[in-house]
Amino acid sequence: MSNFDHKTALTAIPHKPGVYQYWDADGKLMYIGKAKDLRNRVGSYFNGDKSQFNGKTRVLVSKIRKITFTIVDTEIDAWLLENSLIKKHQPKFNINLKDDKTYPWIIVKNEHFPRIYWTRKVIKDGSTYFGPYGSIGMMHTILDLIKETYTLRTCSLPLNQKNIDEGKFKVCLEYQIGNCKGPCQNYQTEVDYDNNIAEIKEILGGKIGNVIREVKTVIKTASEELNFELAHQYARRLEVLEKYQSKSTVVNSAITNVDVVSIASDERYAFINYLKVMNGTIIQTQTLEVKKQLDESDEEIITLAMLDFRTKFNSTSKEIIVPFMLSLQDESLKFTVPKLGEKKKLLELSQKNVLFFKKDKLNQYEKLNPDLRTDRILTTMQKDLMLTQLPTHIECFDNSNFQGKYPVSAIVVFRDAKPSKKDYRHFNVKTVEGPNDFATMEEAVFRRYKRMLEEDQPLPQLIIIDGGKGQLSSAVKSLKLLGIENRVTIIGIAKRLEELFYPGDSYPLYLDKKSETLKIIQQLRDEAHRFGITFHRKKRDQGTLKTELEQIDGIGKTTADKLLTHFKSVKKIKEVTEKELAEVLNKKQVQTLRAYFTPQPLPVRQAGPEGGA
């Protein structure tokens, strides 16, 4: 690269954990990354095969003019520093974890007799925030629980003790209907109010079990003291709390204070789901979307997102349940990949959520931009079929015959995963005698690509043969004769088990029955079969009709061909005038033909002497 000597730069970078930064010629920070070994990681961008990089990575490397780095003590420190710097500088080539500015929080206001409500703005004023809540419905359910269980004020009056003692306020309608205990006129003490707030904070923090135990204690004590009114009041509270707990508990209550993270990704996007579990209850959940920049691995993305989630949700859990083991090493954290049990169920729940979110988001994007769906399908096909190129041009061959007669071949063409009907072609078999499906396939493939080569047309990236190993071998033989066997990928699909065969490989490839790749291949195969059968029936019908014409006295094979070529069908021949027939036949043939197709009247039967038959 001009103006940058990466070899010299690498010698200054140590083999230690840390964070590195890439800068362009204008001194602009382009990318921030972390590494266990700084020199090895940075060196991987410059050494080795550059073809392994995607387009954006190659652009990034070409623009690097300066490398800076920061050494840290451990990999976890590098992880934390990288996340902090990315959030601060937001470099162009780093993935963007979409923030949650639109997600709601529940706030316990920092004031006398604190109000509790929801907000989208987090202000550092000493208030306590719980969230963010990925589900607004969940947030409102919790607020409804609090409202139904506790009587809290909703006004914004400055209820300090001086204002209350001076009698500046009067109770409002909320007090009259029982939704507030009237702290504005000293009808409720601040200590009693704050006890309720403490319980609410326990609930919002996922410790609803602690609150339930305390409520049961109050009920028992009040009953023993014959304070039945208080006991009834707290029994009602207990009923609401237990009802809420039964709905929100999804795992064994022995699982306390764990985080769950899962990921679903494709070539463009990654989606990461997070669950925060306290005392067997999921108290927060959210899914992030990431648009990939530099072919980031699932491990890189899930690691970065995990820190972001833990920071947002103030997680202090020591255990994180993940779908695969991470290379990140930190003595204060334990990563678990569960194989069975309640933790496995938690991970499956997270994965179910992230897959649903991914499907929903991609469907939205594809509706707005149909090309995205095409790109995704082609990329998936390239990966599933191990192709070296995107299969933007696919051709599929199918043969048809009837008891060895009227053999035809058909080819259908898909461009960008859609039928290109103007490119469909039929082949009348010329060199094959009798029912020989292999030889028919060999002829059709040879004729098709011989002509494409002669006309300098671009070859398809993928050829599909409707048939098993025999038909595939015949097709490959033709490609070898033309010298293009290494320029295209060819596969065969066998109908019985939808097996895919590759040349020279005795073991078939089985794709998931629900995969889009298999659906496209099946669509090609079915379309080729339909197109071939239509042509075959037409040819067979023509053959049958021609045989019927040849049975007429004076009409031979040559004349029958002329008639069908000129009039297209026997029905038309029956309907045309003698003048029109005379354009093809002589006078005697016209008369013979008309006589053949003219219905003869039935003979009249004479009645007998008695009127009988």
C-alpha positions as CSV (number, residue, x, y, z in Angstrom):
1,M,0.0,0.0,0.0
2,S,1.2,3.4,-0.8
3,N,2.3,5.8,2.0
4,F,2.0,3.0,4.6
5,D,4.5,0.4,5.6
6,H,2.6,-2.2,7.5
7,K,5.7,-4.4,8.2
8,T,7.3,-1.6,10.1
9,A,4.1,-0.8,11.9
10,L,3.7,-4.4,13.0
11,T,7.2,-4.6,14.6
12,A,6.1,-1.9,17.0
13,I,3.0,-3.8,18.1
14,P,3.5,-6.3,21.0
15,H,2.2,-9.8,21.5
16,K,-0.2,-8.6,24.3
17,P,-3.9,-8.2,24.8
18,G,-5.4,-4.9,23.9
19,V,-7.4,-2.7,21.5
20,Y,-6.2,-1.5,18.1
21,Q,-7.4,1.5,16.0
22,Y,-7.1,2.0,12.2
23,W,-6.9,5.5,10.8
24,D,-7.2,6.8,7.2
25,A,-5.1,9.4,5.3
26,D,-7.3,12.2,6.8
27,G,-6.6,11.1,10.3
28,K,-10.2,9.8,10.7
29,L,-10.7,6.7,12.9
30,M,-12.1,3.9,10.7
31,Y,-12.2,0.8,12.9
32,I,-11.6,-0.4,16.5
33,G,-10.9,-4.0,17.4
34,K,-9.8,-6.0,20.3
35,A,-7.4,-8.9,20.5
36,K,-5.8,-11.5,22.8
37,D,-2.6,-10.9,20.8
38,L,-2.4,-7.5,19.2
39,R,0.4,-8.3,16.7
40,N,-1.1,-11.5,15.5
41,R,-4.5,-10.0,15.1
42,V,-3.4,-6.9,13.2
43,G,-1.0,-8.9,11.1
44,S,-3.8,-11.1,9.9
45,Y,-5.2,-8.1,7.9
46,F,-2.0,-7.8,5.9
47,N,-0.6,-11.3,5.7
48,G,-2.0,-14.3,3.8
49,D,-4.7,-14.7,1.2
50,K,-6.7,-11.4,0.8
51,S,-9.4,-13.3,-1.2
52,Q,-10.8,-14.5,2.2
53,F,-11.9,-10.9,2.9
54,N,-15.2,-9.5,1.8
55,G,-15.4,-6.2,-0.2
56,K,-15.6,-3.9,2.9
57,T,-12.6,-5.5,4.6
58,R,-10.5,-5.1,1.5
59,V,-11.6,-1.4,1.3
60,L,-10.7,-0.9,5.0
61,V,-7.3,-2.4,4.6
62,S,-6.5,-0.4,1.5
63,K,-7.3,2.9,3.4
64,I,-5.2,2.2,6.5
65,R,-2.5,4.8,7.0
66,K,-1.9,4.6,10.7
67,I,-2.3,2.0,13.4
68,T,-2.5,2.9,17.1
69,F,-3.1,0.5,20.0
70,T,-3.7,0.3,23.8
71,I,-2.3,-2.5,25.9
72,V,-4.5,-3.9,28.7
73,D,-3.9,-6.5,31.3
74,T,-6.5,-9.1,30.3
75,E,-8.8,-10.0,27.4
76,I,-11.9,-8.9,29.4
77,D,-10.3,-5.5,29.8
78,A,-9.8,-5.3,26.0
79,W,-13.5,-6.3,25.6
80,L,-14.7,-3.5,27.9
81,L,-12.4,-0.9,26.4
82,E,-13.3,-1.8,22.8
83,N,-17.0,-1.4,23.6
84,S,-16.4,1.9,25.3
85,L,-14.4,3.3,22.4
86,I,-16.9,2.1,19.8
87,K,-19.8,3.8,21.5
88,K,-17.8,7.0,21.8
89,H,-16.3,7.3,18.3
90,Q,-18.8,5.1,16.3
91,P,-16.2,4.3,13.5
92,K,-17.6,3.7,10.0
93,F,-16.4,0.0,9.7
94,N,-17.6,-1.2,13.1
95,I,-20.9,-2.9,13.5
96,N,-23.6,-0.7,15.0
97,L,-25.6,-2.1,17.9
98,K,-28.8,-0.2,17.3
99,D,-29.5,1.7,20.5
100,D,-32.7,1.5,22.5
101,K,-33.6,5.2,22.7
102,T,-37.2,4.3,21.9
103,Y,-37.4,1.5,24.5
104,P,-39.4,2.4,27.7
105,W,-38.1,2.3,31.3
106,I,-39.9,2.3,34.6
107,I,-38.7,5.1,36.8
108,V,-38.8,5.4,40.6
109,K,-38.5,9.2,40.9
110,N,-35.9,10.6,43.3
111,E,-38.2,12.7,45.5
112,H,-40.2,12.7,48.7
113,F,-43.0,10.1,48.3
114,P,-41.6,8.9,45.0
115,R,-43.9,8.6,41.9
116,I,-43.6,5.5,39.7
117,Y,-44.3,5.8,36.0
118,W,-42.7,4.9,32.6
119,T,-40.5,7.1,30.5
120,R,-38.3,6.9,27.4
121,K,-35.7,9.3,28.7
122,V,-33.1,8.3,31.2
123,I,-31.8,11.4,33.2
124,K,-29.1,11.2,35.8
125,D,-31.0,12.9,38.6
126,G,-30.6,10.2,41.3
127,S,-33.8,8.4,40.3
128,T,-33.9,4.6,39.9
129,Y,-34.6,3.2,36.5
130,F,-35.7,-0.3,35.7
131,G,-35.5,-1.6,32.1
132,P,-35.3,-1.0,29.2
133,Y,-38.4,-3.1,28.4
134,G,-38.3,-4.7,24.9
135,S,-42.0,-5.4,25.3
136,I,-44.2,-2.4,26.1
137,G,-47.0,-4.9,27.0
138,M,-44.7,-6.5,29.7
139,M,-43.9,-3.0,31.1
140,H,-47.6,-2.1,31.4
141,T,-48.4,-5.4,33.0
142,I,-45.9,-4.7,35.7
143,L,-47.2,-1.1,36.2
144,D,-50.8,-2.5,36.4
145,L,-49.6,-4.9,39.1
146,I,-48.1,-2.1,41.1
147,K,-51.2,0.1,40.7
148,E,-53.5,-2.7,41.7
149,T,-51.3,-3.8,44.7
150,Y,-50.1,-0.4,46.1
151,T,-51.7,3.0,46.6
152,L,-49.2,5.5,45.4
153,R,-49.6,9.2,44.5
154,T,-49.7,10.3,40.9
155,C,-49.5,14.1,41.4
156,S,-46.3,16.1,40.9
157,L,-46.7,18.3,44.1
158,P,-43.4,19.0,46.0
159,L,-44.3,16.9,49.0
160,N,-41.5,17.9,51.4
161,Q,-42.2,17.9,55.1
162,K,-42.2,21.7,55.4
163,N,-44.9,22.1,52.6
164,I,-47.0,19.4,54.2
165,D,-46.8,20.8,57.7
166,E,-47.7,24.3,56.4
167,G,-50.9,22.8,54.9
168,K,-50.1,24.0,51.4
169,F,-52.0,21.1,49.8
170,K,-55.4,19.5,49.9
171,V,-56.4,15.9,49.1
172,C,-57.8,15.4,45.6
173,L,-60.2,13.0,43.9
174,E,-57.6,10.2,43.8
175,Y,-57.8,10.2,47.6
176,Q,-61.6,10.3,47.6
177,I,-61.8,7.2,45.4
178,G,-59.1,5.3,47.3
179,N,-56.2,5.4,44.8
180,C,-54.0,7.5,47.2
181,K,-53.6,7.6,51.0
182,G,-53.2,11.4,51.1
183,P,-49.6,11.9,52.1
184,C,-50.1,15.6,51.0
185,Q,-52.0,16.1,54.3
186,N,-50.0,13.8,56.5
187,Y,-52.7,11.0,56.2
188,Q,-49.8,8.7,55.2
189,T,-46.3,8.8,56.7
190,E,-43.2,8.9,54.6
191,V,-41.9,5.8,56.3
192,D,-45.0,3.8,55.4
193,Y,-44.9,5.1,51.8
194,D,-41.2,4.2,51.5
195,N,-41.8,0.7,52.8
196,N,-44.2,0.2,49.8
197,I,-41.5,1.7,47.5
198,A,-39.0,-0.8,48.8
199,E,-41.3,-3.7,48.0
200,I,-42.0,-2.3,44.6
201,K,-38.2,-2.1,43.9
202,E,-37.9,-5.8,44.9
203,I,-40.6,-6.7,42.4
204,L,-39.0,-4.6,39.6
205,G,-35.7,-6.2,40.4
206,G,-37.1,-9.7,40.0
207,K,-37.3,-10.6,43.7
208,I,-41.0,-11.0,43.9
209,G,-40.5,-14.1,46.1
210,N,-39.1,-11.9,48.9
211,V,-42.1,-9.6,48.7
212,I,-44.5,-12.6,48.8
213,R,-42.8,-14.0,51.9
214,E,-43.0,-10.6,53.7
215,V,-46.7,-10.2,52.8
216,K,-47.5,-13.7,54.2
217,T,-45.7,-12.7,57.4
218,V,-47.9,-9.6,57.7
219,I,-51.1,-11.6,57.1
220,K,-50.1,-14.2,59.8
221,T,-49.2,-11.5,62.3
222,A,-52.4,-9.5,61.6
223,S,-54.6,-12.6,62.0
224,E,-53.0,-13.5,65.3
225,E,-53.6,-10.0,66.5
226,L,-57.2,-10.2,65.2
227,N,-56.6,-7.3,62.8
228,F,-58.7,-8.8,60.1
229,E,-59.0,-5.7,58.1
230,L,-55.2,-5.5,57.6
231,A,-55.1,-9.2,57.0
232,H,-57.7,-9.0,54.3
233,Q,-55.9,-6.1,52.7
234,Y,-52.7,-8.0,52.5
235,A,-54.4,-11.2,51.5
236,R,-55.7,-9.3,48.4
237,R,-52.2,-8.1,47.7
238,L,-50.8,-11.7,48.1
239,E,-53.4,-12.9,45.6
240,V,-52.3,-10.4,42.9
241,L,-48.6,-11.0,43.5
242,E,-48.9,-14.8,43.3
243,K,-51.0,-14.5,40.1
244,Y,-48.4,-12.3,38.5
245,Q,-45.6,-14.7,39.7
246,S,-47.4,-17.7,38.1
247,K,-47.5,-16.0,34.8
248,S,-43.9,-14.7,34.8
249,T,-42.1,-17.8,36.1
250,V,-40.8,-19.8,33.2
251,V,-38.0,-21.8,34.8
252,N,-37.1,-23.4,38.1
253,S,-36.9,-20.8,40.8
254,A,-33.5,-22.2,41.8
255,I,-32.0,-20.6,38.8
256,T,-31.2,-17.1,40.1
257,N,-29.4,-14.2,38.6
258,V,-28.3,-15.5,35.2
259,D,-28.1,-13.9,31.7
260,V,-29.1,-15.8,28.5
261,V,-27.8,-14.7,25.1
262,S,-28.5,-16.3,21.7
263,I,-27.8,-15.3,18.1
264,A,-29.3,-15.9,14.6
265,S,-27.4,-14.5,11.6
266,D,-26.9,-14.6,7.9
267,E,-24.4,-13.0,5.5
268,R,-25.8,-9.5,6.1
269,Y,-27.4,-9.3,9.5
270,A,-27.2,-10.7,13.0
271,F,-29.9,-10.7,15.7
272,I,-29.1,-11.2,19.3
273,N,-31.6,-12.0,22.0
274,Y,-31.0,-11.3,25.8
275,L,-33.0,-12.6,28.7
276,K,-32.3,-11.5,32.3
277,V,-33.4,-14.1,34.8
278,M,-33.9,-13.5,38.5
279,N,-35.3,-16.1,40.9
280,G,-36.7,-18.2,38.1
281,T,-38.4,-15.2,36.5
282,I,-37.5,-13.4,33.2
283,I,-37.6,-9.8,34.3
284,Q,-36.2,-8.3,31.1
285,T,-35.8,-9.3,27.5
286,Q,-34.6,-7.5,24.4
287,T,-33.4,-8.3,20.9
288,L,-30.7,-6.3,19.0
289,E,-30.2,-6.1,15.3
290,V,-26.7,-5.8,13.8
291,K,-25.8,-5.0,10.2
292,K,-22.5,-6.8,9.5
293,Q,-19.6,-4.8,8.2
294,L,-16.5,-6.9,7.9
295,D,-17.7,-10.6,8.0
296,E,-17.8,-10.5,11.8
297,S,-18.2,-14.0,13.3
298,D,-21.1,-14.9,15.5
299,E,-18.7,-15.1,18.4
300,E,-17.4,-11.6,17.8
301,I,-20.9,-10.2,17.6
302,I,-22.4,-12.0,20.5
303,T,-19.5,-11.0,22.7
304,L,-19.9,-7.3,21.8
305,A,-23.7,-7.4,22.2
306,M,-23.4,-9.3,25.5
307,L,-21.5,-6.4,27.1
308,D,-24.0,-3.9,25.8
309,F,-26.9,-5.8,27.3
310,R,-25.2,-6.2,30.6
311,T,-24.4,-2.5,30.8
312,K,-28.0,-1.5,29.8
313,F,-29.7,-3.9,32.2
314,N,-27.2,-3.3,35.1
315,S,-26.6,-7.1,35.2
316,T,-24.4,-8.4,37.9
317,S,-24.9,-12.1,37.1
318,K,-21.8,-14.3,37.2
319,E,-23.2,-16.9,34.9
320,I,-24.1,-16.4,31.2
321,I,-25.9,-19.1,29.2
322,V,-24.7,-19.1,25.6
323,P,-25.4,-21.3,22.5
324,F,-21.7,-22.0,22.0
325,M,-18.6,-21.6,24.1
326,L,-16.8,-18.3,23.8
327,S,-13.0,-17.9,23.8
328,L,-13.3,-14.9,26.1
329,Q,-11.6,-15.7,29.4
330,D,-12.6,-13.9,32.6
331,E,-12.4,-15.4,36.1
332,S,-15.5,-13.4,37.3
333,L,-17.7,-14.8,34.6
334,K,-18.9,-18.4,33.9
335,F,-20.1,-19.3,30.4
336,T,-22.5,-22.2,30.2
337,V,-23.6,-24.2,27.1
338,P,-26.5,-26.3,28.6
339,K,-27.2,-29.7,27.1
340,L,-30.4,-30.5,29.0
341,G,-32.6,-29.4,31.9
342,E,-34.1,-26.0,32.8
343,K,-31.1,-24.0,31.5
344,K,-31.4,-25.7,28.2
345,K,-35.1,-24.7,28.1
346,L,-34.1,-21.1,28.8
347,L,-31.6,-21.1,25.9
348,E,-34.2,-22.6,23.6
349,L,-36.7,-19.9,24.6
350,S,-34.1,-17.2,23.8
351,Q,-33.4,-18.9,20.5
352,K,-37.1,-19.2,19.6
353,N,-37.4,-15.4,20.2
354,V,-34.4,-14.4,18.2
355,L,-35.4,-16.6,15.2
356,F,-38.9,-15.1,15.2
357,F,-37.4,-11.6,15.4
358,K,-35.0,-12.4,12.5
359,K,-37.8,-13.8,10.3
360,D,-40.0,-10.8,11.0
361,K,-37.3,-8.2,10.3
362,L,-36.1,-9.9,7.1
363,N,-39.7,-10.2,5.8
364,Q,-40.1,-6.4,6.4
365,Y,-36.9,-5.6,4.6
366,E,-37.7,-7.9,1.7
367,K,-41.1,-6.3,1.2
368,L,-39.5,-2.9,1.0
369,N,-36.7,-4.1,-1.2
370,P,-37.4,-7.4,-3.1
371,D,-33.8,-7.5,-4.3
372,L,-32.8,-8.4,-0.7
373,R,-34.8,-11.6,-0.9
374,T,-33.1,-12.5,-4.2
375,D,-29.7,-11.8,-2.8
376,R,-30.4,-13.9,0.3
377,I,-31.8,-16.8,-1.7
378,L,-28.8,-16.8,-4.1
379,T,-26.3,-16.5,-1.2
380,T,-28.0,-19.4,0.6
381,M,-27.9,-21.5,-2.5
382,Q,-24.2,-20.7,-3.0
383,K,-23.5,-21.8,0.5
384,D,-25.7,-24.9,0.6
385,L,-24.5,-26.2,-2.8
386,M,-20.8,-25.2,-2.2
387,L,-20.7,-23.1,-5.3
388,T,-17.8,-20.8,-6.2
389,Q,-20.2,-18.2,-7.6
390,L,-23.6,-16.8,-7.0
391,P,-26.1,-18.9,-9.1
392,T,-27.7,-16.0,-10.8
393,H,-28.2,-18.1,-14.0
394,I,-29.4,-21.7,-13.5
395,E,-30.6,-24.1,-16.2
396,C,-32.4,-27.4,-15.7
397,F,-32.9,-30.3,-18.2
398,D,-35.7,-32.9,-18.4
399,N,-36.5,-35.6,-20.9
400,S,-39.9,-37.0,-22.0
401,N,-41.0,-39.9,-24.1
402,F,-44.0,-42.2,-24.5
403,Q,-43.1,-45.9,-24.7
404,G,-39.9,-44.9,-26.4
405,K,-41.7,-42.8,-29.0
406,Y,-41.7,-39.0,-29.5
407,P,-38.6,-38.3,-27.3
408,V,-38.0,-34.7,-26.5
409,S,-35.8,-32.7,-24.1
410,A,-36.7,-29.4,-22.4
411,I,-34.6,-26.8,-20.7
412,V,-35.8,-24.1,-18.4
413,V,-33.8,-21.1,-17.3
414,F,-34.0,-19.2,-13.9
415,R,-32.3,-15.8,-13.6
416,D,-32.0,-14.3,-10.1
417,A,-34.0,-17.2,-8.7
418,K,-37.0,-16.5,-11.0
419,P,-38.2,-18.2,-14.2
420,S,-37.0,-16.5,-17.4
421,K,-39.5,-18.0,-19.8
422,K,-38.2,-16.3,-22.9
423,D,-35.1,-18.4,-22.5
424,Y,-36.9,-21.8,-22.3
425,R,-36.0,-24.2,-25.1
426,H,-37.2,-27.5,-26.6
427,F,-35.1,-30.1,-28.3
428,N,-36.3,-32.6,-30.9
429,V,-34.0,-35.6,-30.4
430,K,-32.1,-36.2,-33.6
431,T,-29.4,-38.8,-33.0
432,V,-31.1,-41.2,-30.6
433,E,-33.1,-44.2,-31.7
434,G,-35.5,-45.9,-29.3
435,P,-36.0,-45.3,-25.5
436,N,-32.5,-44.2,-24.4
437,D,-32.9,-41.6,-21.7
438,F,-29.1,-41.3,-21.1
439,A,-28.2,-40.7,-24.7
440,T,-31.1,-38.2,-25.1
441,M,-29.7,-36.2,-22.1
442,E,-26.2,-36.4,-23.6
443,E,-27.5,-35.0,-26.9
444,A,-29.5,-32.2,-25.4
445,V,-26.7,-30.9,-23.1
446,F,-24.2,-31.1,-25.9
447,R,-26.4,-29.2,-28.4
448,R,-27.3,-26.6,-25.8
449,Y,-23.8,-25.6,-24.8
450,K,-22.2,-26.1,-28.1
451,R,-24.5,-23.4,-29.5
452,M,-23.9,-21.1,-26.5
453,L,-20.2,-21.4,-27.0
454,E,-20.5,-20.7,-30.7
455,E,-22.6,-17.6,-30.0
456,D,-20.3,-16.5,-27.2
457,Q,-23.2,-16.5,-24.7
458,P,-22.3,-16.6,-20.9
459,L,-22.6,-20.0,-19.4
460,P,-24.8,-20.7,-16.4
461,Q,-23.3,-20.9,-12.9
462,L,-25.4,-24.0,-12.2
463,I,-26.8,-26.8,-14.3
464,I,-29.5,-29.2,-12.8
465,I,-30.2,-32.6,-14.4
466,D,-33.6,-34.1,-13.6
467,G,-32.4,-37.7,-12.8
468,G,-30.0,-39.7,-10.9
469,K,-26.4,-40.8,-11.5
470,G,-26.9,-42.1,-15.0
471,Q,-28.4,-39.0,-16.5
472,L,-25.9,-36.9,-14.6
473,S,-23.0,-38.9,-16.0
474,S,-24.3,-38.5,-19.5
475,A,-24.6,-34.8,-19.1
476,V,-21.0,-34.5,-17.7
477,K,-19.8,-36.5,-20.7
478,S,-21.1,-33.8,-23.0
479,L,-19.6,-31.0,-20.9
480,K,-16.2,-32.8,-21.2
481,L,-16.5,-33.1,-24.9
482,L,-17.0,-29.3,-25.0
483,G,-14.2,-28.7,-22.5
484,I,-16.3,-26.8,-20.1
485,E,-16.7,-29.3,-17.2
486,N,-14.6,-27.1,-14.9
487,R,-16.4,-23.8,-15.9
488,V,-19.8,-24.8,-14.5
489,T,-21.3,-26.7,-11.6
490,I,-23.6,-29.5,-12.5
491,I,-25.8,-31.6,-10.2
492,G,-28.5,-34.2,-10.6
493,I,-31.7,-34.5,-8.5
494,A,-33.3,-37.9,-8.0
495,K,-37.0,-37.8,-7.5
496,R,-37.6,-40.5,-4.9
497,L,-35.7,-39.0,-1.9
498,E,-34.9,-35.6,-3.4
499,E,-31.2,-36.6,-3.4
500,L,-28.6,-34.3,-5.0
501,F,-25.7,-35.9,-6.8
502,Y,-22.4,-34.4,-7.7
503,P,-20.2,-35.8,-10.5
504,G,-17.7,-38.4,-9.1
505,D,-19.3,-38.4,-5.6
506,S,-21.1,-41.7,-4.8
507,Y,-22.7,-40.1,-1.7
508,P,-25.7,-37.8,-2.3
509,L,-26.3,-34.5,-0.6
510,Y,-29.5,-34.2,1.4
511,L,-30.9,-30.7,2.0
512,D,-33.4,-29.8,4.7
513,K,-36.9,-30.4,3.2
514,K,-37.9,-26.8,4.2
515,S,-34.8,-25.1,2.8
516,E,-35.2,-22.4,0.2
517,T,-32.4,-24.0,-1.8
518,L,-34.2,-27.3,-2.2
519,K,-37.5,-25.4,-3.0
520,I,-35.8,-23.5,-5.8
521,I,-34.3,-26.7,-7.2
522,Q,-37.7,-28.4,-7.0
523,Q,-39.3,-25.5,-8.7
524,L,-36.8,-25.7,-11.6
525,R,-37.3,-29.5,-11.9
526,D,-41.1,-29.2,-11.8
527,E,-41.1,-26.3,-14.3
528,A,-38.8,-28.3,-16.7
529,H,-41.1,-31.3,-16.4
530,R,-44.2,-29.2,-17.1
531,F,-42.6,-27.5,-20.1
532,G,-41.2,-30.8,-21.5
533,I,-44.5,-32.6,-21.0
534,T,-46.5,-29.9,-22.8
535,F,-44.2,-30.1,-25.8
536,H,-44.1,-33.9,-25.7
537,R,-47.9,-34.1,-25.7
538,K,-48.2,-31.7,-28.6
539,K,-45.7,-33.7,-30.6
540,R,-47.4,-37.0,-29.6
541,D,-50.8,-35.6,-30.7
542,Q,-49.3,-34.5,-34.0
543,G,-47.9,-37.9,-34.5
544,T,-51.2,-39.6,-33.7
545,L,-53.1,-37.2,-36.1
546,K,-50.5,-37.6,-38.8
547,T,-50.9,-41.4,-38.5
548,E,-54.7,-40.9,-39.0
549,L,-54.1,-38.7,-42.1
550,E,-51.8,-41.3,-43.6
551,Q,-54.5,-43.9,-43.4
552,I,-56.6,-42.0,-45.9
553,D,-56.2,-43.3,-49.5
554,G,-54.0,-41.0,-51.5
555,I,-52.5,-39.2,-48.5
556,G,-49.0,-40.3,-47.7
557,K,-46.5,-39.3,-45.0
558,T,-45.2,-36.3,-47.0
559,T,-48.7,-35.0,-47.7
560,A,-49.7,-35.5,-44.1
561,D,-46.7,-33.4,-43.0
562,K,-47.7,-30.7,-45.5
563,L,-51.2,-30.6,-44.2
564,L,-50.3,-30.3,-40.5
565,T,-47.6,-27.7,-41.2
566,H,-50.0,-25.6,-43.2
567,F,-53.2,-26.0,-41.1
568,K,-51.6,-26.8,-37.7
569,S,-54.4,-29.3,-36.7
570,V,-56.8,-31.9,-38.0
571,K,-59.7,-29.9,-36.6
572,K,-58.7,-27.0,-38.9
573,I,-58.3,-29.4,-41.9
574,K,-61.9,-30.5,-41.3
575,E,-63.2,-26.9,-41.2
576,V,-61.4,-25.3,-44.2
577,T,-63.0,-25.0,-47.7
578,E,-62.0,-27.0,-50.7
579,K,-60.4,-23.9,-52.2
580,E,-58.1,-23.7,-49.2
581,L,-57.3,-27.4,-49.3
582,A,-56.4,-27.0,-53.0
583,E,-53.5,-24.8,-52.0
584,V,-51.8,-28.0,-50.6
585,L,-53.5,-30.9,-52.3
586,N,-54.4,-31.9,-55.9
587,K,-58.1,-32.2,-56.9
588,K,-58.4,-35.9,-56.4
589,Q,-56.8,-35.7,-52.9
590,V,-59.2,-32.9,-51.9
591,Q,-62.2,-35.0,-52.9
592,T,-60.8,-38.0,-51.1
593,L,-60.1,-36.0,-47.9
594,R,-63.5,-34.3,-47.9
595,A,-65.2,-37.6,-48.4
596,Y,-63.3,-39.1,-45.5
597,F,-64.3,-36.4,-43.0
598,T,-67.9,-36.0,-44.3
599,P,-70.3,-38.0,-42.0
600,Q,-72.3,-40.6,-43.9
601,P,-76.1,-40.7,-43.4
602,L,-77.5,-43.8,-41.6
603,P,-79.5,-46.2,-43.9
604,V,-83.3,-46.0,-43.7
605,R,-84.8,-49.2,-42.5
606,Q,-88.1,-50.4,-44.2
607,A,-91.0,-51.4,-42.1
608,G,-92.5,-54.9,-42.6
609,P,-96.2,-55.7,-43.6
610,E,-97.3,-55.6,-40.0
611,G,-95.5,-52.3,-39.4
612,G,-92.7,-54.2,-37.6
613,A,-89.0,-54.4,-38.3
